[in-house]
């Protein structure tokens, strides 16, 4: 079989299945794994697929920023599930950094009755939710993103350079096994990187629909964080892939 024929067949398989594994293609094409990897690399350079851990997937459209109200209505049950798991990691006396987002907002709601915690956040809606609590709340200063309520920019980044927290619950627009954790803009990615640097441990909180997708700006590699918290709808094959990179906690 010629290289052109192999690549054509690979793309046909991808069109039917959405993703393929190298071992599947070895059997289908009757060639070595090295040959399959070379074909996949060339197709990726042509932007016809994206490489994944052990295979390839069809390129997804880059995920753009959404308004807060749009995010609020998506996967609400899954976000609640993730928040319940996250709260179980929080001990009295901890200093907690909550990234902006609707999943971290659900975490904040579940901390309102606690008393001996310090919450640092770049989300004005999270800060407003906790304003009547007995928690110590620190809101990062800077530019507020309209329709979202996230604070970002050089002032917020400078504040993060001067603090250290026990645990960060990090949000993301998309997560990919080879492309890493990504955000919609350079500015959002920059402040998230500073959050990671300021934190003793880092847990990504992301519902299952965000995985094997990509956004514009890279935040960090998946294997550079402490753990991933997601919901029970996460497919078993992806659970295995990401579980090899980081501590993986999934709802049941």
C-alpha positions in Angstrom: 0.0 0.0 0.0 1.4 3.4 -1.0 1.8 6.2 1.6 -1.0 8.2 -0.2 -3.3 5.2 0.1 -2.4 4.7 3.8 -3.1 8.3 4.6 -6.4 8.3 2.8 -7.5 5.2 4.7 -6.4 6.8 8.0 -8.5 9.9 7.3 -11.5 7.7 6.3 -11.2 5.8 9.7 -11.0 9.2 11.5 -14.1 10.5 9.7 -16.1 7.4 10.8 -14.8 7.1 14.4 -13.5 10.6 15.4 -10.3 9.1 16.8 -8.0 6.1 16.1 -5.3 4.2 17.9 -1.9 3.4 16.5 -2.4 -0.3 17.2 -5.7 -0.3 15.3 -4.0 1.3 12.3 -1.1 -1.2 12.5 -3.6 -4.0 12.0 -5.7 -2.1 9.4 -2.8 -1.1 7.2 -0.5 -4.1 7.8 2.5 -1.9 8.5 4.8 -1.1 11.5 3.9 1.2 14.3 6.8 3.4 13.2 5.3 3.8 9.7 1.9 4.7 11.2 3.4 7.3 13.5 5.2 8.8 10.6 2.0 9.0 8.6 0.2 10.6 11.5 2.9 13.1 12.0 2.7 14.1 8.3 -1.1 14.4 8.4 -0.8 16.5 11.6 1.6 18.9 9.8 -1.1 19.2 7.1 -3.6 20.1 9.8 -5.8 17.1 8.9 -5.6 15.6 12.4 -4.2 16.1 15.8 -2.0 13.6 17.6 -3.2 12.1 20.8 -1.5 9.8 23.3 -1.3 6.6 21.3 -3.2 7.7 18.3 -4.9 10.6 16.6 -8.2 12.5 16.5 -10.0 14.8 14.1 -9.1 18.5 14.7 -11.7 20.2 16.7 -12.7 23.8 16.2 -10.7 26.0 18.7 -12.9 26.8 21.7 -13.6 30.5 22.1 -14.5 32.5 25.2 -18.1 32.4 26.3 -20.1 34.7 28.5 -20.7 33.8 32.1 -24.4 33.1 31.4 -23.5 30.8 28.6 -21.1 28.9 30.8 -23.6 28.8 33.7 -26.2 26.8 31.7 -23.7 24.2 30.4 -23.1 20.9 32.2 -24.4 22.2 35.5 -24.9 18.8 37.1 -21.4 17.8 36.2 -20.0 21.0 37.7 -21.8 20.4 41.0 -20.4 16.8 41.0 -16.9 18.2 40.5 -17.4 20.8 43.2 -18.4 18.2 45.8 -15.2 16.2 45.1 -13.1 19.4 45.3 -14.5 20.5 48.7 -13.5 17.1 50.1 -9.8 18.1 49.6 -10.1 21.3 51.6 -9.1 21.2 55.2 -9.6 23.9 57.9 -7.0 26.6 57.9 -6.1 26.2 54.3 -5.4 29.1 51.9 -7.3 28.4 48.7 -7.0 30.0 45.3 -10.2 29.8 43.2 -9.7 30.5 39.5 -12.6 32.3 37.7 -15.4 30.1 36.3 -18.7 28.5 36.9 -17.2 25.2 38.3 -15.1 27.1 40.8 -18.2 29.2 41.7 -19.9 25.9 42.7 -16.9 25.2 45.0 -17.2 28.7 46.5 -20.9 28.1 47.2 -20.1 25.0 49.2 -17.5 26.9 51.3 -19.8 29.7 52.5 -20.5 28.0 55.8 -16.9 27.4 56.6 -15.0 29.7 58.9 -11.2 29.1 59.0 -10.3 29.4 55.4 -8.7 32.1 53.3 -10.0 32.4 49.7 -8.1 34.2 47.0 -9.9 34.6 43.7 -9.8 36.6 40.4 -13.6 36.2 40.0 -15.9 39.0 41.1 -18.9 36.7 41.2 -17.1 34.3 43.6 -16.1 37.2 45.8 -19.7 38.5 45.8 -21.0 35.0 46.7 -18.7 34.9 49.7 -19.2 38.5 50.9 -21.6 37.6 53.7 -19.5 34.6 54.9 -17.1 34.5 57.7 -14.2 33.5 55.4 -11.3 35.7 54.7 -11.7 36.7 51.0 -9.0 38.3 48.9 -10.0 39.6 45.4 -7.2 40.1 43.0 -7.1 43.5 41.4 -6.9 44.4 37.8 -9.0 44.6 34.6 -12.4 43.0 34.7 -13.5 41.0 31.7 -16.9 42.1 30.6 -19.7 39.5 30.4 -17.4 37.0 32.3 -16.4 38.7 35.6 -12.8 37.5 35.6 -10.0 39.8 36.7 -6.7 39.6 34.8 -3.7 41.7 33.8 -0.4 42.8 35.2 -1.8 44.0 38.6 -3.4 40.7 39.3 -0.3 38.8 38.2 1.9 41.0 40.5 -0.3 40.2 43.5 0.0 36.5 42.7 3.8 36.8 42.7 3.7 38.0 46.3 1.5 35.2 47.8 1.6 31.4 48.3 -1.5 29.2 48.8 -2.0 25.6 49.8 -4.2 24.6 46.9 -5.4 26.0 43.6 -8.6 24.9 41.8 -7.8 25.7 38.2 -10.3 26.2 35.4 -9.6 25.8 31.7 -11.4 26.1 28.3 -9.9 22.9 27.0 -7.6 20.0 27.9 -5.7 17.9 25.5 -3.4 14.9 26.1 -0.6 16.3 23.9 -1.4 20.0 23.6 -1.9 20.5 27.3 -4.3 22.7 29.3 -5.4 25.7 27.3 -7.3 29.0 27.6 -9.1 31.3 25.2 -6.6 34.2 25.4 -2.9 34.9 26.1 -4.0 37.2 29.0 -6.1 34.4 30.7 -3.4 31.9 30.2 -0.8 34.2 31.7 -2.7 34.7 35.0 -3.4 31.0 35.3 0.3 30.3 35.0 1.0 32.7 37.8 -1.7 31.0 39.9 0.1 27.7 39.4 3.4 29.2 40.4 1.8 30.6 43.6 0.3 27.2 44.7 1.6 24.3 46.6 -0.8 21.9 44.8 -2.9 22.4 41.7 -6.1 20.6 40.8 -7.7 21.1 37.4 -11.5 21.1 37.6 -13.0 20.4 34.3 -16.1 18.6 33.1 -15.6 15.7 30.7 -16.7 17.6 27.6 -13.6 19.8 27.8 -11.2 16.9 27.2 -9.4 16.2 23.9 -10.2 19.7 22.8 -8.1 22.8 22.3 -8.2 26.5 23.0 -5.9 29.3 21.8 -3.3 29.8 24.5 -1.4 27.1 26.4 -1.4 27.3 30.2 0.6 24.2 31.2 1.2 20.5 30.4 -1.2 18.0 31.9 1.6 16.2 33.7 2.8 19.4 35.5 -0.2 19.6 37.8 -1.1 17.7 41.0 -4.4 16.2 39.8 -7.5 16.4 37.7 -11.1 16.4 39.0 -13.8 15.6 36.5 -17.3 14.0 36.3 -18.5 10.5 35.9 -19.3 10.9 32.2 -15.6 10.9 31.3 -14.9 7.9 28.9 -12.8 5.1 30.2 -10.2 5.4 27.5 -9.6 9.0 28.3 -9.6 8.3 32.0 -6.7 5.9 31.4 -4.8 8.3 29.2 -5.0 11.2 31.7 -4.6 9.0 34.7 -1.1 8.1 33.4 -0.2 11.8 33.4 -1.6 13.1 36.7 -3.7 12.0 39.7 -7.2 11.4 38.4 -10.3 11.9 40.4 -13.6 11.1 38.8 -17.2 11.2 40.1 -19.1 8.0 40.6 
